[in-house]
Amino acid sequence: MATRFTAWGMSGTVATQSPEREVEALEVCRRLISEFDAAVNRFAPEAEISIVNHNPGVRHSISPLFLAALRAADHSFATSRGLCDPTILPALAAAGYDRDFAEISELATSAEALPAIGFPLIDIDYEASTVTLPVGGGLDLGSSAKALFVDLLVERLAHDGACLVELGGDVAARGVGPDGPWVVGVTVADEITGHEPKVFLGDGAVCTSSTTLRSWRTNTGPRHHIIDPRTGESASSSYTRASVAAASCVDANCFATALLVDDDIAFDLVQAGWGARLTTRWGTVEYVGSWPKD
């Protein structure tokens, strides 16, 4: 059984082995969405991250969830060798992504690209649960926070049995489904047709990132939401879509995003033991590491 939900402009799915758990699972999901809204939704003025972003140079005491989201971002930054950098908020705003994606006009105004200041400049005290943002900095935890949401939700639901959670291309599963291993369709285009390649998923995660789904036109040309933190420009590696299988959504999302920024991170993915399915700018498909061919 599976139940649909929406969060942050994205569609999601919660599936459990037993149909009677669906209602309870959806309620757990809704509570966690509210917790994330209060902590890391940069479009919510009252959220902790908004307060931090609007008050640089001030040491802020933060909630355990915000701290966990920063830890996930820290991990992604280190794992991707800096390609996944949550200090890209000024670059996103300069590219025209300064409001909820649904509110971006057909022709947004774009300013000069701004390289990220770098995550190491964020003063985080994990023991004291505090964070200080330097003047000129800004945090956007969207990518790693979404992955963390899926990881946390599947862990909460797994206490009562096998389950699967999906949100915006990030999928995590525990145990086996009602009919055996969970079967996950991997998106290969912007529209779902039902004929996508399938992979079996047990205890693990699969994440897909794309440069084509969240894109918009600006007065200086087309832009998308995957930012190269080194330049502040929309990323332009050889790949337009990356699906990665790993132990957690945080890891899979990290590599799926980084591969759209720089081809060379594929070596790190293989060294970590994960696999990827990559669509190139020229329409060809490459398989990296442990990912099976279609």
Order of alpha helices (4+ residues) and beta strands (2+ residues): beta-beta-alpha-alpha-beta-alpha-alpha-beta-beta-beta-alpha-beta-beta-beta-beta-beta-beta-beta-beta-alpha-alpha-beta-beta
